[in-house]
Amino acid sequence: LDHCGPDFGFITYASALRLWLFGALFVGVATPNLSGLNIWAREGFGFAGLIFLSIAVGVVESSMARLRLLKVPQLLVGAGALSMLAAILVLG
């Protein structure tokens, strides 16, 4: 499990690329239809969405680092309950 040098660089780059790809997909799905705008406005809006998403991910990551270990099961139960609610809403 010990990585260093080029291997670590490839792993870090793959992680950043995955985060960028899923972020771009999320911004593309979450934003309204912008087909009436020109290409520069659409790309600018997408870039602004990615900037906002990166700030949100940074805030969540920094707040989760301070989370006490005893609160993790509560967080998992809450996430499970929200996912069950979302599944019920989608299927119902």
PDB file of N, CA, C and O in Angstrom:
ATOM      1  N   LEU A   1       0.805  -1.195   0.000  1.00  0.00           N
ATOM      2  CA  LEU A   1       0.000   0.000   0.000  1.00  0.00           C
ATOM      3  C   LEU A   1       0.853   1.266   0.000  1.00  0.00           C
ATOM      4  O   LEU A   1       0.324   2.372   0.114  1.00  0.00           O
ATOM      5  N   ASP A   2       2.135   1.112  -0.124  1.00  0.00           N
ATOM      6  CA  ASP A   2       3.014   2.263  -0.101  1.00  0.00           C
ATOM      7  C   ASP A   2       3.277   2.721  -1.530  1.00  0.00           C
ATOM      8  O   ASP A   2       3.826   1.972  -2.338  1.00  0.00           O
ATOM      9  N   HIS A   3       2.883   3.948  -1.835  1.00  0.00           N
ATOM     10  CA  HIS A   3       3.089   4.496  -3.169  1.00  0.00           C
ATOM     11  C   HIS A   3       3.966   5.729  -3.068  1.00  0.00           C
ATOM     12  O   HIS A   3       3.838   6.518  -2.131  1.00  0.00           O
ATOM     13  N   CYS A   4       4.850   5.892  -4.025  1.00  0.00           N
ATOM     14  CA  CYS A   4       5.670   7.089  -4.081  1.00  0.00           C
ATOM     15  C   CYS A   4       6.112   7.284  -5.531  1.00  0.00           C
ATOM     16  O   CYS A   4       5.990   6.385  -6.363  1.00  0.00           O
ATOM     17  N   GLY A   5       6.617   8.463  -5.805  1.00  0.00           N
ATOM     18  CA  GLY A   5       7.128   8.751  -7.136  1.00  0.00           C
ATOM     19  C   GLY A   5       6.033   8.828  -8.176  1.00  0.00           C
ATOM     20  O   GLY A   5       4.958   9.366  -7.909  1.00  0.00           O
ATOM     21  N   PRO A   6       6.290   8.295  -9.363  1.00  0.00           N
ATOM     22  CA  PRO A   6       5.308   8.375 -10.460  1.00  0.00           C
ATOM     23  C   PRO A   6       3.995   7.649 -10.155  1.00  0.00           C
ATOM     24  O   PRO A   6       2.933   8.092 -10.591  1.00  0.00           O
ATOM     25  N   ASP A   7       4.052   6.556  -9.422  1.00  0.00           N
ATOM     26  CA  ASP A   7       2.818   5.838  -9.086  1.00  0.00           C
ATOM     27  C   ASP A   7       1.880   6.711  -8.262  1.00  0.00           C
ATOM     28  O   ASP A   7       0.675   6.759  -8.512  1.00  0.00           O
ATOM     29  N   PHE A   8       2.445   7.396  -7.284  1.00  0.00           N
ATOM     30  CA  PHE A   8       1.627   8.287  -6.467  1.00  0.00           C
ATOM     31  C   PHE A   8       1.070   9.442  -7.304  1.00  0.00           C
ATOM     32  O   PHE A   8      -0.066   9.868  -7.096  1.00  0.00           O
ATOM     33  N   GLY A   9       1.856   9.939  -8.232  1.00  0.00           N
ATOM     34  CA  GLY A   9       1.387  10.995  -9.126  1.00  0.00           C
ATOM     35  C   GLY A   9       0.225  10.533  -9.981  1.00  0.00           C
ATOM     36  O   GLY A   9      -0.740  11.275 -10.167  1.00  0.00           O
ATOM     37  N   PHE A  10       0.304   9.313 -10.506  1.00  0.00           N
ATOM     38  CA  PHE A  10      -0.790   8.778 -11.315  1.00  0.00           C
ATOM     39  C   PHE A  10      -2.051   8.577 -10.475  1.00  0.00           C
ATOM     40  O   PHE A  10      -3.159   8.845 -10.940  1.00  0.00           O
ATOM     41  N   ILE A  11      -1.885   8.110  -9.247  1.00  0.00           N
ATOM     42  CA  ILE A  11      -3.037   7.908  -8.367  1.00  0.00           C
ATOM     43  C   ILE A  11      -3.685   9.248  -8.028  1.00  0.00           C
ATOM     44  O   ILE A  11      -4.911   9.358  -8.038  1.00  0.00           O
ATOM     45  N   THR A  12      -2.886  10.260  -7.731  1.00  0.00           N
ATOM     46  CA  THR A  12      -3.404  11.588  -7.422  1.00  0.00           C
ATOM     47  C   THR A  12      -4.095  12.197  -8.639  1.00  0.00           C
ATOM     48  O   THR A  12      -5.165  12.792  -8.512  1.00  0.00           O
ATOM     49  N   TYR A  13      -3.494  12.052  -9.805  1.00  0.00           N
ATOM     50  CA  TYR A  13      -4.096  12.590 -11.026  1.00  0.00           C
ATOM     51  C   TYR A  13      -5.406  11.884 -11.344  1.00  0.00           C
ATOM     52  O   TYR A  13      -6.366  12.531 -11.762  1.00  0.00           O
ATOM     53  N   ALA A  14      -5.465  10.572 -11.157  1.00  0.00           N
ATOM     54  CA  ALA A  14      -6.702   9.832 -11.408  1.00  0.00           C
ATOM     55  C   ALA A  14      -7.804  10.266 -10.452  1.00  0.00           C
ATOM     56  O   ALA A  14      -8.968  10.360 -10.842  1.00  0.00           O
ATOM     57  N   SER A  15      -7.445  10.529  -9.219  1.00  0.00           N
ATOM     58  CA  SER A  15      -8.432  10.996  -8.248  1.00  0.00           C
ATOM     59  C   SER A  15      -8.959  12.375  -8.629  1.00  0.00           C
ATOM     60  O   SER A  15     -10.164  12.617  -8.558  1.00  0.00           O
ATOM     61  N   ALA A  16      -8.070  13.279  -9.033  1.00  0.00           N
ATOM     62  CA  ALA A  16      -8.495  14.616  -9.445  1.00  0.00           C
ATOM     63  C   ALA A  16      -9.347  14.556 -10.711  1.00  0.00           C
ATOM     64  O   ALA A  16     -10.330  15.287 -10.831  1.00  0.00           O
ATOM     65  N   LEU A  17      -8.980  13.700 -11.647  1.00  0.00           N
ATOM     66  CA  LEU A  17      -9.740  13.559 -12.885  1.00  0.00           C
ATOM     67  C   LEU A  17     -11.131  12.991 -12.620  1.00  0.00           C
ATOM     68  O   LEU A  17     -12.106  13.420 -13.237  1.00  0.00           O
ATOM     69  N   ARG A  18     -11.224  12.036 -11.711  1.00  0.00           N
ATOM     70  CA  ARG A  18     -12.520  11.458 -11.346  1.00  0.00           C
ATOM     71  C   ARG A  18     -13.410  12.510 -10.699  1.00  0.00           C
ATOM     72  O   ARG A  18     -14.597  12.595 -11.015  1.00  0.00           O
ATOM     73  N   LEU A  19     -12.843  13.323  -9.784  1.00  0.00           N
ATOM     74  CA  LEU A  19     -13.612  14.364  -9.133  1.00  0.00           C
ATOM     75  C   LEU A  19     -14.077  15.411 -10.143  1.00  0.00           C
ATOM     76  O   LEU A  19     -15.210  15.886 -10.059  1.00  0.00           O
ATOM     77  N   TRP A  20     -13.216  15.776 -11.096  1.00  0.00           N
ATOM     78  CA  TRP A  20     -13.602  16.738 -12.124  1.00  0.00           C
ATOM     79  C   TRP A  20     -14.715  16.185 -13.007  1.00  0.00           C
ATOM     80  O   TRP A  20     -15.662  16.903 -13.326  1.00  0.00           O
ATOM     81  N   LEU A  21     -14.613  14.917 -13.406  1.00  0.00           N
ATOM     82  CA  LEU A  21     -15.609  14.317 -14.277  1.00  0.00           C
ATOM     83  C   LEU A  21     -16.968  14.230 -13.601  1.00  0.00           C
ATOM     84  O   LEU A  21     -17.979  14.613 -14.190  1.00  0.00           O
ATOM     85  N   PHE A  22     -17.002  13.729 -12.366  1.00  0.00           N
ATOM     86  CA  PHE A  22     -18.278  13.635 -11.664  1.00  0.00           C
ATOM     87  C   PHE A  22     -18.827  15.018 -11.325  1.00  0.00           C
ATOM     88  O   PHE A  22     -20.043  15.212 -11.312  1.00  0.00           O
ATOM     89  N   GLY A  23     -17.952  15.976 -11.052  1.00  0.00           N
ATOM     90  CA  GLY A  23     -18.402  17.345 -10.813  1.00  0.00           C
ATOM     91  C   GLY A  23     -19.019  17.956 -12.056  1.00  0.00           C
ATOM     92  O   GLY A  23     -20.055  18.615 -11.978  1.00  0.00           O
ATOM     93  N   ALA A  24     -18.381  17.738 -13.215  1.00  0.00           N
ATOM     94  CA  ALA A  24     -18.926  18.260 -14.465  1.00  0.00           C
ATOM     95  C   ALA A  24     -20.266  17.603 -14.791  1.00  0.00           C
ATOM     96  O   ALA A  24     -21.180  18.271 -15.272  1.00  0.00           O
ATOM     97  N   LEU A  25     -20.388  16.319 -14.536  1.00  0.00           N
ATOM     98  CA  LEU A  25     -21.679  15.647 -14.754  1.00  0.00           C
ATOM     99  C   LEU A  25     -22.752  16.192 -13.821  1.00  0.00           C
ATOM    100  O   LEU A  25     -23.890  16.409 -14.237  1.00  0.00           O
ATOM    101  N   PHE A  26     -22.393  16.412 -12.562  1.00  0.00           N
ATOM    102  CA  PHE A  26     -23.352  16.943 -11.594  1.00  0.00           C
ATOM    103  C   PHE A  26     -23.794  18.351 -11.981  1.00  0.00           C
ATOM    104  O   PHE A  26     -24.984  18.662 -11.936  1.00  0.00           O
ATOM    105  N   VAL A  27     -22.847  19.200 -12.359  1.00  0.00           N
ATOM    106  CA  VAL A  27     -23.197  20.567 -12.765  1.00  0.00           C
ATOM    107  C   VAL A  27     -24.046  20.540 -14.027  1.00  0.00           C
ATOM    108  O   VAL A  27     -24.982  21.328 -14.157  1.00  0.00           O
ATOM    109  N   GLY A  28     -23.737  19.650 -14.951  1.00  0.00           N
ATOM    110  CA  GLY A  28     -24.521  19.547 -16.174  1.00  0.00           C
ATOM    111  C   GLY A  28     -25.940  19.094 -15.931  1.00  0.00           C
ATOM    112  O   GLY A  28     -26.859  19.538 -16.620  1.00  0.00           O
ATOM    113  N   VAL A  29     -26.137  18.212 -14.956  1.00  0.00           N
ATOM    114  CA  VAL A  29     -27.478  17.729 -14.650  1.00  0.00           C
ATOM    115  C   VAL A  29     -28.229  18.739 -13.780  1.00  0.00           C
ATOM    116  O   VAL A  29     -29.438  18.913 -13.937  1.00  0.00           O
ATOM    117  N   ALA A  30     -27.527  19.401 -12.871  1.00  0.00           N
ATOM    118  CA  ALA A  30     -28.181  20.299 -11.917  1.00  0.00           C
ATOM    119  C   ALA A  30     -28.536  21.651 -12.518  1.00  0.00           C
ATOM    120  O   ALA A  30     -29.419  22.331 -11.994  1.00  0.00           O
ATOM    121  N   THR A  31     -27.889  22.060 -13.587  1.00  0.00           N
ATOM    122  CA  THR A  31     -28.180  23.376 -14.165  1.00  0.00           C
ATOM    123  C   THR A  31     -29.339  23.268 -15.152  1.00  0.00           C
ATOM    124  O   THR A  31     -29.584  22.202 -15.718  1.00  0.00           O
ATOM    125  N   PRO A  32     -30.040  24.361 -15.351  1.00  0.00           N
ATOM    126  CA  PRO A  32     -31.153  24.324 -16.308  1.00  0.00           C
ATOM    127  C   PRO A  32     -30.639  24.259 -17.742  1.00  0.00           C
ATOM    128  O   PRO A  32     -29.436  24.355 -17.987  1.00  0.00           O
ATOM    129  N   ASN A  33     -31.561  24.094 -18.681  1.00  0.00           N
ATOM    130  CA  ASN A  33     -31.212  24.026 -20.090  1.00  0.00           C
ATOM    131  C   ASN A  33     -30.748  25.408 -20.565  1.00  0.00           C
ATOM    132  O   ASN A  33     -31.503  26.379 -20.510  1.00  0.00           O
ATOM    133  N   LEU A  34     -29.516  25.481 -21.025  1.00  0.00           N
ATOM    134  CA  LEU A  34     -28.932  26.758 -21.436  1.00  0.00           C
ATOM    135  C   LEU A  34     -28.712  26.822 -22.942  1.00  0.00           C
ATOM    136  O   LEU A  34     -27.770  27.469 -23.400  1.00  0.00           O
ATOM    137  N   SER A  35     -29.559  26.168 -23.710  1.00  0.00           N
ATOM    138  CA  SER A  35     -29.334  26.090 -25.151  1.00  0.00           C
ATOM    139  C   SER A  35     -29.547  27.432 -25.840  1.00  0.00           C
ATOM    140  O   SER A  35     -29.073  27.622 -26.960  1.00  0.00           O
ATOM    141  N   GLY A  36     -30.245  28.367 -25.204  1.00  0.00           N
ATOM    142  CA  GLY A  36     -30.484  29.661 -25.817  1.00  0.00           C
ATOM    143  C   GLY A  36     -29.287  30.597 -25.735  1.00  0.00           C
ATOM    144  O   GLY A  36     -29.252  31.616 -26.424  1.00  0.00           O
ATOM    145  N   LEU A  37     -28.319  30.270 -24.913  1.00  0.00           N
ATOM    146  CA  LEU A  37     -27.152  31.133 -24.745  1.00  0.00           C
ATOM    147  C   LEU A  37     -26.051  30.752 -25.725  1.00  0.00           C
ATOM    148  O   LEU A  37     -26.051  29.654 -26.283  1.00  0.00           O
ATOM    149  N   ASN A  38     -25.115  31.672 -25.925  1.00  0.00           N
ATOM    150  CA  ASN A  38     -23.991  31.346 -26.800  1.00  0.00           C
ATOM    151  C   ASN A  38     -22.998  30.448 -26.046  1.00  0.00           C
ATOM    152  O   ASN A  38     -23.139  30.224 -24.843  1.00  0.00           O
ATOM    153  N   ILE A  39     -22.006  29.945 -26.765  1.00  0.00           N
ATOM    154  CA  ILE A  39     -21.093  28.955 -26.201  1.00  0.00           C
ATOM    155  C   ILE A  39     -20.287  29.517 -25.042  1.00  0.00           C
ATOM    156  O   ILE A  39     -20.005  28.800 -24.082  1.00  0.00           O
ATOM    157  N   TRP A  40     -19.908  30.800 -25.118  1.00  0.00           N
ATOM    158  CA  TRP A  40     -19.097  31.390 -24.044  1.00  0.00           C
ATOM    159  C   TRP A  40     -19.893  31.525 -22.757  1.00  0.00           C
ATOM    160  O   TRP A  40     -19.359  31.313 -21.669  1.00  0.00           O
ATOM    161  N   ALA A  41     -21.150  31.872 -22.873  1.00  0.00           N
ATOM    162  CA  ALA A  41     -21.983  32.003 -21.676  1.00  0.00           C
ATOM    163  C   ALA A  41     -22.240  30.637 -21.035  1.00  0.00           C
ATOM    164  O   ALA A  41     -22.208  30.501 -19.811  1.00  0.00           O
ATOM    165  N   ARG A  42     -22.496  29.623 -21.876  1.00  0.00           N
ATOM    166  CA  ARG A  42     -22.711  28.269 -21.333  1.00  0.00           C
ATOM    167  C   ARG A  42     -21.471  27.745 -20.633  1.00  0.00           C
ATOM    168  O   ARG A  42     -21.556  27.194 -19.535  1.00  0.00           O
ATOM    169  N   GLU A  43     -20.301  27.919 -21.279  1.00  0.00           N
ATOM    170  CA  GLU A  43     -19.056  27.442 -20.666  1.00  0.00           C
ATOM    171  C   GLU A  43     -18.719  28.231 -19.408  1.00  0.00           C
ATOM    172  O   GLU A  43     -18.220  27.662 -18.437  1.00  0.00           O
ATOM    173  N   GLY A  44     -18.986  29.532 -19.415  1.00  0.00           N
ATOM    174  CA  GLY A  44     -18.761  30.340 -18.218  1.00  0.00           C
ATOM    175  C   GLY A  44     -19.656  29.928 -17.070  1.00  0.00           C
ATOM    176  O   GLY A  44     -19.234  29.890 -15.915  1.00  0.00           O
ATOM    177  N   PHE A  45     -20.918  29.614 -17.409  1.00  0.00           N
ATOM    178  CA  PHE A  45     -21.845  29.155 -16.382  1.00  0.00           C
ATOM    179  C   PHE A  45     -21.409  27.804 -15.824  1.00  0.00           C
ATOM    180  O   PHE A  45     -21.492  27.575 -14.618  1.00  0.00           O
ATOM    181  N   GLY A  46     -20.947  26.912 -16.692  1.00  0.00           N
ATOM    182  CA  GLY A  46     -20.446  25.614 -16.237  1.00  0.00           C
ATOM    183  C   GLY A  46     -19.199  25.749 -15.384  1.00  0.00           C
ATOM    184  O   GLY A  46     -19.051  25.050 -14.381  1.00  0.00           O
ATOM    185  N   PHE A  47     -18.286  26.659 -15.780  1.00  0.00           N
ATOM    186  CA  PHE A  47     -17.081  26.893 -15.003  1.00  0.00           C
ATOM    187  C   PHE A  47     -17.414  27.461 -13.629  1.00  0.00           C
ATOM    188  O   PHE A  47     -16.819  27.063 -12.628  1.00  0.00           O
ATOM    189  N   ALA A  48     -18.369  28.398 -13.583  1.00  0.00           N
ATOM    190  CA  ALA A  48     -18.798  28.962 -12.301  1.00  0.00           C
ATOM    191  C   ALA A  48     -19.425  27.884 -11.418  1.00  0.00           C
ATOM    192  O   ALA A  48     -19.225  27.877 -10.203  1.00  0.00           O
ATOM    193  N   GLY A  49     -20.180  26.979 -12.030  1.00  0.00           N
ATOM    194  CA  GLY A  49     -20.763  25.869 -11.270  1.00  0.00           C
ATOM    195  C   GLY A  49     -19.696  24.950 -10.700  1.00  0.00           C
ATOM    196  O   GLY A  49     -19.815  24.486  -9.566  1.00  0.00           O
ATOM    197  N   LEU A  50     -18.648  24.683 -11.485  1.00  0.00           N
ATOM    198  CA  LEU A  50     -17.556  23.848 -10.983  1.00  0.00           C
ATOM    199  C   LEU A  50     -16.781  24.542  -9.868  1.00  0.00           C
ATOM    200  O   LEU A  50     -16.352  23.892  -8.914  1.00  0.00           O
ATOM    201  N   ILE A  51     -16.600  25.848  -9.979  1.00  0.00           N
ATOM    202  CA  ILE A  51     -15.940  26.603  -8.903  1.00  0.00           C
ATOM    203  C   ILE A  51     -16.777  26.527  -7.626  1.00  0.00           C
ATOM    204  O   ILE A  51     -16.242  26.278  -6.545  1.00  0.00           O
ATOM    205  N   PHE A  52     -18.084  26.739  -7.749  1.00  0.00           N
ATOM    206  CA  PHE A  52     -18.965  26.641  -6.587  1.00  0.00           C
ATOM    207  C   PHE A  52     -18.936  25.238  -5.984  1.00  0.00           C
ATOM    208  O   PHE A  52     -18.900  25.085  -4.763  1.00  0.00           O
ATOM    209  N   LEU A  53     -18.952  24.220  -6.835  1.00  0.00           N
ATOM    210  CA  LEU A  53     -18.912  22.843  -6.357  1.00  0.00           C
ATOM    211  C   LEU A  53     -17.593  22.542  -5.655  1.00  0.00           C
ATOM    212  O   LEU A  53     -17.580  21.842  -4.643  1.00  0.00           O
ATOM    213  N   SER A  54     -16.488  23.057  -6.176  1.00  0.00           N
ATOM    214  CA  SER A  54     -15.197  22.804  -5.530  1.00  0.00           C
ATOM    215  C   SER A  54     -15.119  23.485  -4.170  1.00  0.00           C
ATOM    216  O   SER A  54     -14.526  22.936  -3.242  1.00  0.00           O
ATOM    217  N   ILE A  55     -15.705  24.669  -4.037  1.00  0.00           N
ATOM    218  CA  ILE A  55     -15.745  25.330  -2.736  1.00  0.00           C
ATOM    219  C   ILE A  55     -16.611  24.540  -1.757  1.00  0.00           C
ATOM    220  O   ILE A  55     -16.250  24.379  -0.591  1.00  0.00           O
ATOM    221  N   ALA A  56     -17.751  24.048  -2.235  1.00  0.00           N
ATOM    222  CA  ALA A  56     -18.628  23.249  -1.378  1.00  0.00           C
ATOM    223  C   ALA A  56     -17.952  21.958  -0.936  1.00  0.00           C
ATOM    224  O   ALA A  56     -18.076  21.564   0.224  1.00  0.00           O
ATOM    225  N   VAL A  57     -17.239  21.294  -1.841  1.00  0.00           N
ATOM    226  CA  VAL A  57     -16.521  20.068  -1.480  1.00  0.00           C
ATOM    227  C   VAL A  57     -15.430  20.372  -0.467  1.00  0.00           C
ATOM    228  O   VAL A  57     -15.217  19.596   0.463  1.00  0.00           O
ATOM    229  N   GLY A  58     -14.737  21.491  -0.635  1.00  0.00           N
ATOM    230  CA  GLY A  58     -13.700  21.877   0.321  1.00  0.00           C
ATOM    231  C   GLY A  58     -14.255  22.147   1.702  1.00  0.00           C
ATOM    232  O   GLY A  58     -13.649  21.762   2.702  1.00  0.00           O
ATOM    233  N   VAL A  59     -15.407  22.810   1.770  1.00  0.00           N
ATOM    234  CA  VAL A  59     -16.025  23.090   3.069  1.00  0.00           C
ATOM    235  C   VAL A  59     -16.473  21.795   3.734  1.00  0.00           C
ATOM    236  O   VAL A  59     -16.262  21.606   4.932  1.00  0.00           O
ATOM    237  N   VAL A  60     -17.088  20.907   2.968  1.00  0.00           N
ATOM    238  CA  VAL A  60     -17.544  19.634   3.543  1.00  0.00           C
ATOM    239  C   VAL A  60     -16.349  18.789   3.995  1.00  0.00           C
ATOM    240  O   VAL A  60     -16.388  18.188   5.068  1.00  0.00           O
ATOM    241  N   GLU A  61     -15.299  18.740   3.191  1.00  0.00           N
ATOM    242  CA  GLU A  61     -14.115  17.954   3.556  1.00  0.00           C
ATOM    243  C   GLU A  61     -13.463  18.495   4.823  1.00  0.00           C
ATOM    244  O   GLU A  61     -13.052  17.715   5.683  1.00  0.00           O
ATOM    245  N   SER A  62     -13.363  19.800   4.952  1.00  0.00           N
ATOM    246  CA  SER A  62     -12.718  20.357   6.141  1.00  0.00           C
ATOM    247  C   SER A  62     -13.587  20.200   7.384  1.00  0.00           C
ATOM    248  O   SER A  62     -13.061  20.055   8.487  1.00  0.00           O
ATOM    249  N   SER A  63     -14.907  20.227   7.225  1.00  0.00           N
ATOM    250  CA  SER A  63     -15.770  20.021   8.391  1.00  0.00           C
ATOM    251  C   SER A  63     -15.824  18.550   8.786  1.00  0.00           C
ATOM    252  O   SER A  63     -15.953  18.236   9.970  1.00  0.00           O
ATOM    253  N   MET A  64     -15.729  17.643   7.817  1.00  0.00           N
ATOM    254  CA  MET A  64     -15.746  16.214   8.143  1.00  0.00           C
ATOM    255  C   MET A  64     -14.445  15.770   8.810  1.00  0.00           C
ATOM    256  O   MET A  64     -14.434  14.778   9.538  1.00  0.00           O
ATOM    257  N   ALA A  65     -13.367  16.481   8.573  1.00  0.00           N
ATOM    258  CA  ALA A  65     -12.102  16.115   9.206  1.00  0.00           C
ATOM    259  C   ALA A  65     -12.158  16.342  10.706  1.00  0.00           C
ATOM    260  O   ALA A  65     -11.427  15.699  11.460  1.00  0.00           O
ATOM    261  N   ARG A  66     -13.013  17.244  11.140  1.00  0.00           N
ATOM    262  CA  ARG A  66     -13.142  17.535  12.565  1.00  0.00           C
ATOM    263  C   ARG A  66     -14.236  16.707  13.228  1.00  0.00           C
ATOM    264  O   ARG A  66     -14.501  16.879  14.418  1.00  0.00           O
ATOM    265  N   LEU A  67     -14.863  15.829  12.493  1.00  0.00           N
ATOM    266  CA  LEU A  67     -15.954  15.020  13.026  1.00  0.00           C
ATOM    267  C   LEU A  67     -15.416  13.998  14.013  1.00  0.00           C
ATOM    268  O   LEU A  67     -14.435  13.309  13.731  1.00  0.00           O
ATOM    269  N   ARG A  68     -16.043  13.902  15.140  1.00  0.00           N
ATOM    270  CA  ARG A  68     -15.612  12.924  16.138  1.00  0.00           C
ATOM    271  C   ARG A  68     -15.997  11.522  15.679  1.00  0.00           C
ATOM    272  O   ARG A  68     -16.999  11.322  14.993  1.00  0.00           O
ATOM    273  N   LEU A  69     -15.175  10.565  16.077  1.00  0.00           N
ATOM    274  CA  LEU A  69     -15.382   9.180  15.645  1.00  0.00           C
ATOM    275  C   LEU A  69     -16.685   8.605  16.185  1.00  0.00           C
ATOM    276  O   LEU A  69     -17.266   7.712  15.569  1.00  0.00           O
ATOM    277  N   LEU A  70     -17.145   9.095  17.310  1.00  0.00           N
ATOM    278  CA  LEU A  70     -18.386   8.584  17.894  1.00  0.00           C
ATOM    279  C   LEU A  70     -19.620   9.045  17.122  1.00  0.00           C
ATOM    280  O   LEU A  70     -20.681   8.432  17.246  1.00  0.00           O
ATOM    281  N   LYS A  71     -19.505  10.105  16.334  1.00  0.00           N
ATOM    282  CA  LYS A  71     -20.646  10.615  15.570  1.00  0.00           C
ATOM    283  C   LYS A  71     -20.767   9.975  14.193  1.00  0.00           C
ATOM    284  O   LYS A  71     -21.758  10.206  13.500  1.00  0.00           O
ATOM    285  N   VAL A  72     -19.794   9.185  13.781  1.00  0.00           N
ATOM    286  CA  VAL A  72     -19.823   8.570  12.452  1.00  0.00           C
ATOM    287  C   VAL A  72     -21.017   7.623  12.286  1.00  0.00           C
ATOM    288  O   VAL A  72     -21.672   7.675  11.245  1.00  0.00           O
ATOM    289  N   PRO A  73     -21.331   6.757  13.267  1.00  0.00           N
ATOM    290  CA  PRO A  73     -22.520   5.901  13.083  1.00  0.00           C
ATOM    291  C   PRO A  73     -23.811   6.701  12.930  1.00  0.00           C
ATOM    292  O   PRO A  73     -24.693   6.307  12.167  1.00  0.00           O
ATOM    293  N   GLN A  74     -23.932   7.814  13.642  1.00  0.00           N
ATOM    294  CA  GLN A  74     -25.124   8.652  13.490  1.00  0.00           C
ATOM    295  C   GLN A  74     -25.198   9.230  12.086  1.00  0.00           C
ATOM    296  O   GLN A  74     -26.274   9.310  11.494  1.00  0.00           O
ATOM    297  N   LEU A  75     -24.050   9.631  11.558  1.00  0.00           N
ATOM    298  CA  LEU A  75     -24.000  10.162  10.195  1.00  0.00           C
ATOM    299  C   LEU A  75     -24.384   9.087   9.179  1.00  0.00           C
ATOM    300  O   LEU A  75     -25.096   9.370   8.215  1.00  0.00           O
ATOM    301  N   LEU A  76     -23.918   7.867   9.390  1.00  0.00           N
ATOM    302  CA  LEU A  76     -24.258   6.776   8.474  1.00  0.00           C
ATOM    303  C   LEU A  76     -25.742   6.423   8.536  1.00  0.00           C
ATOM    304  O   LEU A  76     -26.352   6.145   7.503  1.00  0.00           O
ATOM    305  N   VAL A  77     -26.322   6.430   9.719  1.00  0.00           N
ATOM    306  CA  VAL A  77     -27.759   6.157   9.842  1.00  0.00           C
ATOM    307  C   VAL A  77     -28.566   7.260   9.159  1.00  0.00           C
ATOM    308  O   VAL A  77     -29.548   6.979   8.472  1.00  0.00           O
ATOM    309  N   GLY A  78     -28.156   8.510   9.347  1.00  0.00           N
ATOM    310  CA  GLY A  78     -28.846   9.621   8.682  1.00  0.00           C
ATOM    311  C   GLY A  78     -28.743   9.539   7.174  1.00  0.00           C
ATOM    312  O   GLY A  78     -29.720   9.791   6.468  1.00  0.00           O
ATOM    313  N   ALA A  79     -27.561   9.187   6.671  1.00  0.00           N
ATOM    314  CA  ALA A  79     -27.388   9.046   5.230  1.00  0.00           C
ATOM    315  C   ALA A  79     -28.226   7.890   4.690  1.00  0.00           C
ATOM    316  O   ALA A  79     -28.813   7.996   3.614  1.00  0.00           O
ATOM    317  N   GLY A  80     -28.282   6.796   5.429  1.00  0.00           N
ATOM    318  CA  GLY A  80     -29.114   5.671   5.005  1.00  0.00           C
ATOM    319  C   GLY A  80     -30.590   6.022   4.988  1.00  0.00           C
ATOM    320  O   GLY A  80     -31.315   5.620   4.078  1.00  0.00           O
ATOM    321  N   ALA A  81     -31.043   6.771   5.992  1.00  0.00           N
ATOM    322  CA  ALA A  81     -32.448   7.181   6.036  1.00  0.00           C
ATOM    323  C   ALA A  81     -32.777   8.122   4.887  1.00  0.00           C
ATOM    324  O   ALA A  81     -33.844   8.012   4.284  1.00  0.00           O
ATOM    325  N   LEU A  82     -31.881   9.038   4.581  1.00  0.00           N
ATOM    326  CA  LEU A  82     -32.118   9.947   3.454  1.00  0.00           C
ATOM    327  C   LEU A  82     -32.113   9.207   2.118  1.00  0.00           C
ATOM    328  O   LEU A  82     -32.881   9.543   1.217  1.00  0.00           O
ATOM    329  N   SER A  83     -31.255   8.209   1.991  1.00  0.00           N
ATOM    330  CA  SER A  83     -31.248   7.451   0.737  1.00  0.00           C
ATOM    331  C   SER A  83     -32.514   6.599   0.595  1.00  0.00           C
ATOM    332  O   SER A  83     -33.023   6.434  -0.513  1.00  0.00           O
ATOM    333  N   MET A  84     -33.020   6.063   1.694  1.00  0.00           N
ATOM    334  CA  MET A  84     -34.288   5.317   1.635  1.00  0.00           C
ATOM    335  C   MET A  84     -35.440   6.262   1.268  1.00  0.00           C
ATOM    336  O   MET A  84     -36.314   5.896   0.482  1.00  0.00           O
ATOM    337  N   LEU A  85     -35.442   7.466   1.832  1.00  0.00           N
ATOM    338  CA  LEU A  85     -36.470   8.438   1.490  1.00  0.00           C
ATOM    339  C   LEU A  85     -36.394   8.812   0.018  1.00  0.00           C
ATOM    340  O   LEU A  85     -37.424   8.930  -0.646  1.00  0.00           O
ATOM    341  N   ALA A  86     -35.186   9.000  -0.496  1.00  0.00           N
ATOM    342  CA  ALA A  86     -35.033   9.327  -1.914  1.00  0.00           C
ATOM    343  C   ALA A  86     -35.502   8.181  -2.801  1.00  0.00           C
ATOM    344  O   ALA A  86     -36.134   8.416  -3.831  1.00  0.00           O
ATOM    345  N   ALA A  87     -35.197   6.938  -2.412  1.00  0.00           N
ATOM    346  CA  ALA A  87     -35.655   5.784  -3.183  1.00  0.00           C
ATOM    347  C   ALA A  87     -37.180   5.687  -3.178  1.00  0.00           C
ATOM    348  O   ALA A  87     -37.791   5.365  -4.197  1.00  0.00           O
ATOM    349  N   ILE A  88     -37.785   5.964  -2.036  1.00  0.00           N
ATOM    350  CA  ILE A  88     -39.252   5.927  -1.954  1.00  0.00           C
ATOM    351  C   ILE A  88     -39.868   7.017  -2.834  1.00  0.00           C
ATOM    352  O   ILE A  88     -40.858   6.780  -3.526  1.00  0.00           O
ATOM    353  N   LEU A  89     -39.275   8.210  -2.800  1.00  0.00           N
ATOM    354  CA  LEU A  89     -39.803   9.307  -3.613  1.00  0.00           C
ATOM    355  C   LEU A  89     -39.649   9.033  -5.102  1.00  0.00           C
ATOM    356  O   LEU A  89     -40.522   9.385  -5.895  1.00  0.00           O
ATOM    357  N   VAL A  90     -38.530   8.400  -5.486  1.00  0.00           N
ATOM    358  CA  VAL A  90     -38.312   8.125  -6.903  1.00  0.00           C
ATOM    359  C   VAL A  90     -39.227   7.007  -7.392  1.00  0.00           C
ATOM    360  O   VAL A  90     -39.780   7.086  -8.489  1.00  0.00           O
ATOM    361  N   LEU A  91     -39.382   5.974  -6.581  1.00  0.00           N
ATOM    362  CA  LEU A  91     -40.195   4.831  -7.000  1.00  0.00           C
ATOM    363  C   LEU A  91     -41.683   5.061  -6.809  1.00  0.00           C
ATOM    364  O   LEU A  91     -42.495   4.401  -7.457  1.00  0.00           O
ATOM    365  N   GLY A  92     -42.054   5.979  -5.937  1.00  0.00           N
ATOM    366  CA  GLY A  92     -43.477   6.182  -5.629  1.00  0.00           C
ATOM    367  C   GLY A  92     -44.156   7.212  -6.414  1.00  0.00           C
ATOM    368  O   GLY A  92     -45.349   7.448  -6.222  1.00  0.00           O
TER     369      GLY A  92
END
